[in-house]
Amino acid sequence: MRTAVLLLACLIPHLAHGQITFGQVNGGASVPNAQSQGPRRTVTGTVTNAVTGEPIRKALVQMLGQAQGSALTGPDGRFRFDDVSEGQVLFFLQKPGFYDAGRVQRSEWANPDNRNFTVGADTNDFQLKLYPGGRIVGHITDSNGEPVENVMVQVLAEQIQQGRKQWQNRNMSNTDDDGAFKIDDLTPGRYIVFSGAHMLPSVSFNAPHDVSPPMYYPDASDTASAQTIDLQPGQEIQADFRLRAERGYRVVAHVSGAPANTGVNIAIQNSNGQIISFDGVRFEANTAQAILPAIPSGTWALQANVFGADGQRLEARQEFTVDHSDVMGLQLVLHPPVAIPITVNRAGSNQSDHLSETNNSQDGRRKFIPRYPGIQVSLVSDHQSSFAMQQGNPPQMMFRDIQPGKYKLRVQPFSNECVESATYGGIDLTRDYLVVGSEGSTQPVTIDMGTDCATLNLTVKPSEHPPAMMYAVIVPSSSFAEPNVQPLPAQGVVPLTLSPGSYQIYVFSNLEGLEYANPEAMRNYPTQSVTVEASQKTDLTVEITERKKE
């Protein structure tokens, strides 16, 4: 889908052509690469701790915009740039243990726009803030209250990717001999804490092992049940674990396809797609077996990878369930990483529409490479999003390194075309999942684009304080189809190109932290329904929803 008014002005309109050059500042300094011939100004400012208000010395200030330069703050937190042309500038700040506004996850703590300033005839003295990192600390004890050492602890940060909440590993540590852990320098944001598995000593030779299963703080088996931690700038949060013990079971898998007598890397994933470290896991090259001596009951995935004789990476993945008994005879067949080619058939376009001219820097000649203008294609699962890239020579659009599992196909056109069909072998991807098997074999994805589309002329009702930017979330009526997001200018009618059908339309002042692909999360927001027909134009006026900070 597209809008005819979508090329918004960049916040920094005239970035320097060529390589950026920085000049370190002592007192005042000239600023290289200035492009404008207009009036020149002196730019000064102070960098302070956003929590304590204290000035920060030796912070690196980098300025981009009409001119570029860098400076270190003095003992009073002050910096200065001389000979700066008028216009917009953008500041980036760096200091170990601190984060600038652009790195802070949520705007109630820091507004990333506070890095943008205008150099003009008025005062050019700017106040910049750095936000101290937080920390999460804790102790891990066993069921008897005794400290447990060398347990891996991970901190997972909340990320919203394509409207889905995902937890991504941010940092990790191991407990010391007192069972204590400390994870420093965390950006302000929302986290969960994860304790890895721990195998208990066996009571006798060859006796079954007990194991403390991995858990999310304070005592949850999955991310949905974990307690979230909202970490403020500079804050320290205590997160203690008390492990429980249960019977661990032996798991044995035969790994084929590796070079003879070569070590294979073995890893285990839980149902949330997170890598788990279990004690004693090993690969025996002479028998080509992966041995897992103590795995608790549950559903897991066994992963193996190695580099083949030709240097190509080989991998395998197999899900398995431990149900209060040993698991023997698993089979893992190593294969190259899964790549899925994509063919896009465009209606009524010439071959030149698929070609992009580029310069061959080696011989100076011009050549053409395939391209798919105005379209974004991705695979979406509960744990990851994978975007299609141009690969190979000649380049072809494809997905790379796709893990076994089931995925929804998401196609977002930005041209005057819409999706007519999308298939994977005999599977209709507009109604069913793309399933990638553990054997690594795949088929191409074929996407047919058409011009027999509908046009939705979207108008947003004026508000008393209109935001600089708005976003339309277009949710197809089919529960299987993926929503798309369309940036909107502050004023005017925006024509959106859609496939014929019914939609729910939301308009928001910001998408920060919004799970727009989660129907439950969207239930309480106002929406308007619309049905659009092929080759027809439909007008719709909606009100903007100004979301409160969460």
C-alpha positions in Angstrom: 0.0 0.0 0.0 1.2 3.5 -0.6 0.6 7.1 -0.2 1.3 9.7 -2.9 2.6 12.0 -0.2 5.0 9.8 1.5 8.5 11.2 0.9 8.7 13.2 4.2 11.4 15.8 4.7 14.4 14.5 6.5 15.1 16.1 9.9 18.6 16.8 8.7 18.1 18.1 5.2 21.7 18.5 4.0 24.0 15.8 5.4 27.5 16.2 4.1 28.4 14.6 0.8 31.2 12.1 1.4 33.0 10.8 4.5 32.2 12.6 7.8 35.3 14.2 9.4 35.4 14.9 13.1 37.6 17.5 14.7 38.3 17.2 18.4 37.7 20.3 20.4 39.7 22.0 23.2 37.8 25.1 24.0 36.4 26.2 20.7 37.0 24.4 17.4 36.3 24.8 13.7 33.7 22.5 12.2 34.8 20.8 8.9 32.6 20.0 5.9 30.3 23.0 6.4 28.1 23.2 3.3 26.2 26.4 3.7 27.6 29.8 2.8 25.2 31.6 5.1 25.8 33.2 8.5 28.2 31.4 10.9 27.4 30.8 14.6 29.1 29.6 17.7 27.4 26.6 19.2 27.8 25.8 22.9 26.1 23.5 25.4 26.2 21.5 28.6 26.0 17.7 29.0 24.4 16.7 32.3 23.4 13.5 34.1 19.6 13.3 33.5 19.0 11.8 37.0 21.3 13.9 39.2 21.7 17.0 37.1 25.5 16.9 37.5 27.7 17.9 34.6 29.5 15.0 32.8 33.1 15.5 31.9 34.8 13.8 29.0 31.6 13.0 27.2 32.0 12.7 23.4 29.6 15.1 21.6 29.2 14.4 17.9 27.3 16.9 15.7 25.7 16.1 12.4 23.7 18.4 10.1 24.7 21.4 8.0 28.2 20.8 9.5 29.9 18.0 11.4 32.3 17.9 14.3 33.1 16.3 17.6 34.1 17.6 21.0 34.9 16.3 24.5 33.2 18.0 27.4 35.3 19.8 30.0 35.1 19.4 33.8 32.0 21.5 33.8 30.3 19.4 31.1 30.6 22.3 28.6 31.4 21.9 24.9 31.8 24.4 22.0 31.8 24.4 18.2 32.8 27.5 16.2 32.0 28.5 12.6 28.7 26.5 12.4 26.3 27.3 9.6 22.7 28.0 10.4 20.2 25.1 10.1 19.3 21.9 11.9 21.9 19.8 13.7 21.7 16.5 15.4 23.8 15.6 18.5 25.0 12.1 19.4 26.4 11.6 22.9 28.8 8.9 24.1 30.0 8.1 27.6 30.7 4.7 29.2 27.9 3.7 31.5 25.5 6.3 30.0 23.0 6.4 27.1 21.8 9.3 25.0 18.2 10.0 24.2 18.2 8.0 21.0 19.2 4.8 22.9 16.5 5.0 25.6 13.6 2.7 24.8 10.6 4.7 26.1 9.8 8.3 25.7 8.6 8.9 29.2 12.3 8.7 30.2 13.8 10.4 27.1 12.5 12.0 23.9 14.8 11.1 21.0 13.8 14.4 19.3 15.6 16.3 22.1 18.8 15.6 20.2 17.6 17.8 17.3 18.2 21.6 17.5 18.2 24.6 15.1 21.2 26.8 14.8 20.1 30.4 14.1 20.2 34.0 15.1 19.0 33.3 18.6 20.9 31.8 21.5 22.7 28.7 20.4 23.5 27.2 23.8 21.9 23.8 24.1 21.3 21.5 27.2 21.9 17.9 26.5 21.3 14.9 28.8 22.9 11.5 29.2 20.9 8.8 31.0 22.8 6.5 33.4 22.5 2.8 32.8 20.6 0.7 35.4 21.6 -2.7 36.9 19.8 -5.9 37.9 21.4 -7.8 40.8 20.3 -10.9 42.7 21.2 -14.2 44.4 20.4 -17.7 43.4 19.9 -20.3 46.0 18.8 -24.0 46.0 15.7 -25.5 47.6 17.7 -25.6 50.9 18.6 -21.9 50.8 22.2 -22.6 49.9 23.9 -20.4 47.3 24.4 -21.9 43.8 27.5 -20.9 41.9 28.2 -20.8 38.1 24.5 -20.5 37.0 24.1 -18.4 33.9 21.7 -15.4 34.3 20.3 -13.6 31.3 18.5 -10.3 31.1 16.0 -10.1 28.2 14.8 -6.7 26.8 11.3 -6.2 25.5 11.2 -5.3 21.8 8.2 -4.7 19.6 9.0 -6.0 16.1 6.3 -5.7 13.4 3.7 -5.3 16.1 4.7 -8.3 18.1 6.3 -8.4 21.5 9.6 -10.3 21.5 12.2 -10.7 24.2 15.8 -10.4 23.1 19.0 -11.2 25.1 20.6 -8.0 26.3 23.3 -9.1 28.7 24.3 -12.1 30.8 26.4 -13.1 33.8 27.2 -16.1 36.0 26.7 -16.4 39.7 29.8 -16.3 41.9 30.6 -18.7 44.8 28.1 -16.8 47.0 25.3 -17.3 44.4 25.4 -13.6 43.5 25.1 -12.0 40.1 25.2 -8.4 38.8 24.3 -7.2 35.3 25.3 -3.5 34.7 24.9 -0.8 32.0 21.4 -1.6 31.0 19.5 1.0 29.0 16.3 2.1 30.7 13.5 -0.1 29.5 11.4 -3.2 30.3 13.1 -6.5 31.1 12.6 -10.0 32.3 15.3 -12.1 34.0 16.2 -15.7 33.2 18.0 -18.3 35.3 19.7 -21.1 33.4 19.5 -24.8 34.2 21.7 -26.4 36.9 22.5 -30.1 37.2 22.9 -31.4 40.8 25.6 -33.9 41.7 24.6 -37.5 41.4 24.1 -39.4 44.6 26.1 -42.4 43.2 28.0 -43.5 40.1 25.6 -43.8 37.0 22.6 -42.8 39.1 20.1 -40.4 37.5 20.8 -36.7 37.9 18.4 -34.2 39.4 18.3 -30.9 37.6 17.1 -27.4 38.5 15.1 -26.4 35.3 15.6 -23.0 33.8 13.1 -20.4 34.9 12.1 -16.8 34.4 11.9 -14.5 37.4 10.6 -15.1 39.9 9.3 -18.7 39.2 7.9 -19.0 35.7 8.4 -21.5 32.9 7.8 -19.1 30.0 8.0 -15.5 29.1 4.2 -15.0 29.2 4.2 -15.8 33.0 7.4 -13.9 33.9 7.4 -10.8 36.0 8.5 -7.7 34.0 10.9 -5.2 35.4 10.6 -1.5 34.4 14.1 -0.3 34.9 14.5 3.5 35.4 17.7 5.4 34.5 20.3 4.7 37.1 18.1 2.3 39.0 19.2 -0.9 40.7 16.6 -3.8 40.9 16.9 -6.9 43.0 15.8 -10.2 41.4 16.4 -13.3 43.5 15.8 -16.9 42.4 15.2 -20.0 44.5 15.8 -23.1 42.4 13.8 -26.3 42.7 15.1 -29.8 41.8 13.4 -32.4 39.6 14.5 -35.6 37.8 16.6 -35.1 34.7 16.4 -37.6 31.8 19.0 -38.7 29.3 18.6 -37.7 25.7 20.7 -39.1 22.9 20.7 -38.0 19.2 22.7 -39.3 16.2 24.1 -36.5 14.1 24.8 -37.2 10.4 26.3 -35.1 7.6 29.4 -33.8 9.5 32.9 -34.4 8.4 34.5 -37.5 10.0 35.9 -37.0 13.5 34.9 -33.4 13.6 33.4 -31.7 16.7 29.8 -30.5 16.4 28.4 -27.6 18.4 25.3 -28.6 20.3 22.6 -26.3 21.8 19.2 -26.6 23.3 16.3 -24.2 22.9 13.2 -23.9 25.1 9.6 -23.3 23.8 10.3 -19.5 23.7 13.1 -20.0 21.3 15.8 -19.1 23.9 19.1 -21.0 24.0 19.5 -22.9 27.3 22.8 -24.0 28.8 22.6 -27.5 30.3 25.5 -29.0 32.2 27.3 -32.0 30.7 26.0 -31.6 27.1 28.6 -33.0 24.7 29.2 -34.4 21.2 31.1 -37.7 20.8 32.8 -37.5 17.4 33.7 -41.3 17.3 30.0 -42.3 17.6 28.5 -39.1 16.0 26.2 -38.8 19.0 25.0 -35.8 20.9 24.6 -36.7 24.6 22.4 -34.7 27.0 22.7 -36.4 30.4 20.0 -34.5 32.4 17.1 -32.7 30.7 13.9 -32.0 32.7 10.5 -32.9 31.3 9.1 -30.4 28.7 9.3 -29.6 25.1 12.7 -28.6 23.7 14.6 -28.2 20.4 18.0 -29.7 19.8 20.3 -27.7 17.5 23.6 -28.8 15.9 26.0 -26.8 13.7 29.5 -27.3 12.2 31.6 -26.1 9.3 31.8 -28.6 6.5 35.0 -29.6 4.6 34.4 -26.8 2.1 34.0 -24.2 4.8 30.2 -24.0 4.5 28.2 -23.9 7.6 25.9 -26.9 8.2 23.1 -27.0 10.7 20.2 -29.1 12.0 17.3 -28.6 14.4 14.9 -31.2 15.9 12.1 -30.6 18.4 11.6 -33.3 21.1 9.6 -33.8 24.2 10.8 -35.3 27.5 7.9 -36.9 29.3 9.3 -38.4 32.5 11.5 -40.8 30.6 14.7 -41.0 28.6 14.6 -40.0 24.9 16.8 -42.2 22.6 17.2 -42.4 18.9 16.8 -38.8 17.8 18.1 -38.1 14.3 19.7 -34.8 13.2 20.8 -34.5 9.5 23.1 -31.5 8.9 22.4 -29.3 5.9 23.3 -25.9 4.6 21.4 -22.9 6.1 17.8 -22.7 4.7 17.4 -20.1 1.9 14.0 -19.5 0.3 14.1 -17.7 -3.1 11.3 -15.3 -3.9 9.7 -14.6 -7.3 7.6 -11.5 -7.7 5.4 -11.3 -10.8 4.3 -7.8 -11.6 1.3 -7.0 -13.7 1.6 -4.7 -16.7 5.3 -3.8 -16.0 8.2 -3.7 -18.5 11.4 -5.6 -17.9 13.1 -2.3 -17.2 10.9 -1.9 -14.1 12.7 -4.9 -12.6 16.2 -3.6 -13.4 18.4 -1.0 -11.6 21.4 0.6 -13.2 24.6 0.6 -11.1 28.2 1.4 -11.7 30.8 -1.4 -11.8 33.7 0.2 -9.9 36.2 -2.3 -11.3 36.0 -1.6 -15.0 33.9 1.6 -15.0 31.1 0.0 -17.1 27.4 0.3 -16.3 25.4 -2.8 -15.6 21.9 -3.7 -14.5 20.8 -5.8 -11.6 17.3 -7.1 -10.7 15.3 -5.2 -8.2 11.7 -5.2 -6.8 10.9 -1.5 -6.2 8.3 -0.5 -3.7 7.8 -3.8 -1.9 8.9 -5.3 1.4 8.6 -9.0 2.1 9.1 -10.7 5.5 8.4 -13.9 7.4 6.9 -13.5 10.9 6.8 -16.0 13.7 6.3 -15.7 17.4 10.0 -15.5 18.0 11.5 -13.7 15.1 11.0 -11.6 11.9 13.1 -12.2 8.8 13.2 -9.7 6.0 13.9 -10.7 2.4 17.3 -9.5 1.0 19.0 -9.3 -2.4 21.5 -12.2 -2.6 23.8 -13.8 -5.1 25.1 -12.9 -8.5 23.0 -12.0 -10.3 21.1 -10.8 -7.2 17.9 -12.5 -6.3 15.4 -11.7 -3.6 15.4 -14.4 -0.9 15.1 -15.2 2.8 18.3 -16.4 4.4 19.1 -18.6 7.4 15.5 -19.5 8.2 15.1 -21.7 11.2 12.6 -24.7 11.0 9.2 -23.6 12.1 6.0 -22.1 10.8 5.7 -18.5 9.5 3.3 -16.0 8.2 4.2 -14.2 5.0 3.9 -10.4 5.2 4.0 -8.4 2.0 3.9 -4.6 2.2 3.8 -2.8 -1.2 4.6 0.9 -1.5 3.7 1.2 -5.1 0.4 1.4 -6.9 0.2 -2.4 -6.9 -1.5 -4.9 -4.5 -1.1 -8.6 -3.7 -3.2 -10.9 -5.9 -1.7 -14.2 -4.6 1.2 -15.6 -2.6 2.1 -19.3 -2.8 4.7 -21.7 -1.5 4.5 -24.9 -3.5 0.8 -25.7 -3.3 0.2 -23.6 -0.2 -1.8 -20.4 -0.3 0.2 -18.1 2.0 -2.6 -15.7 2.3 -4.5 -18.3 4.3 -1.9 -20.8 5.7 1.6 -20.9 7.2 4.8 -21.4 5.4 6.3 -24.4 7.1 10.1 -24.9 7.0 11.0 -28.5 7.9 14.0 -29.8 9.9 15.5 -31.5 6.7 16.3 -28.1 5.2 14.6 -28.5 1.8 12.5 -25.6 0.6 10.5 -24.4 -2.3 10.3 -20.8 -3.8 7.8 -18.3 -2.7 5.8 -16.8 -5.6 4.1 -13.5 -5.2 1.7 -12.2 -7.9 1.1 -8.4 -7.8 -1.8 -6.8 -9.6 -3.0 -3.3 -10.5 -6.7 -4.1 -10.0 -6.5 -2.6 -6.6 -8.7 -0.5 -4.4 -7.9 3.1 -3.3 -8.8 4.3 0.2 -8.6 8.1 0.5 -7.8 8.5 4.2 -8.4 11.8 6.0 -7.6 12.4 9.6 -9.8 14.8 11.6 -8.0 17.9 12.7 -7.0 18.0 16.4 -6.2 20.9 18.7 -2.6 19.8 19.0 -1.8 17.7 15.9 1.4 15.6 16.2 4.2 16.1 13.7 3.7 12.5 12.5 0.9 10.0 12.6 0.6 6.3 11.7 -2.3 4.4 10.2 -2.5 0.7 11.2 -4.4 -1.3 8.5 -5.7 -4.6 9.8 -7.3 -7.0 7.3 -10.5 -8.6 8.4 -9.0 -12.1 7.9 -7.6 -13.2 11.3 -4.7 -14.8 9.5 -3.5 -11.8 7.5 -0.8 -9.5 8.9 -1.4 -5.8 9.6 0.5 -3.1 7.8 1.6 0.4 9.0 1.4 3.5 6.9 3.1 6.8 8.0 0.9 9.8 7.5 1.6 13.5 7.1 0.0 15.9 9.6 -2.5 17.2 7.0 -4.2 16.3 3.8 -5.9 13.4 2.1 -3.7 10.3 1.9 -4.5 7.7 -0.9 -3.7 4.2 0.2 -3.5 1.3 -2.3 -5.1 -1.8 -0.9 -6.1 -5.3 -2.0 -9.9 -5.5 -2.3 -11.5 -6.6 1.0 -12.5 -5.4 4.5 -10.2 -3.7 7.0 -10.1 -2.1 10.4 -8.3 1.3 10.3 -6.5 2.8 13.4 -4.6 6.1 13.4 -2.1 6.7 16.3 0.1 9.6 17.3 2.9 7.1 18.0 3.5 3.3 17.8 5.9 3.2 20.7 5.4 -0.2 22.5 2.2 -0.9 20.6 1.5 -4.6 19.9 -0.6 -3.8 16.8 -0.4 -7.4 15.6 -2.0 -8.6 18.9 -5.9 -8.4 18.7 -6.2 -8.4 22.5 -3.8 -5.4 22.7 -5.8 -3.5 20.1 -9.3 -4.3 21.5 -9.7 -1.1 23.6 -8.6 1.3 20.8 -11.1 3.1 18.6 -11.3 1.8 15.1 -13.3 2.2 11.9 -14.3 -0.5 9.5 -14.2 -0.1 5.8 -14.7 -2.4 2.8 -13.0 -1.5 -0.5 -13.7 -2.7 -4.0 -11.4 -3.4 -6.9 -10.7 -0.4 -9.1 -12.9 1.8 -6.8 -12.1 4.8 -4.6 -13.4 5.0 -1.1 -13.3 8.0 1.2 -12.8 7.5 5.0 -12.3 10.1 7.8 -10.9 8.9 11.1 -9.9 10.5 14.4 -6.4 10.2 15.7 -5.8 8.3 18.9 -3.2 10.1 21.0 -1.8 7.2 23.1 -0.8 7.8 26.6 2.7 6.8 27.6 2.6 3.3 29.0 
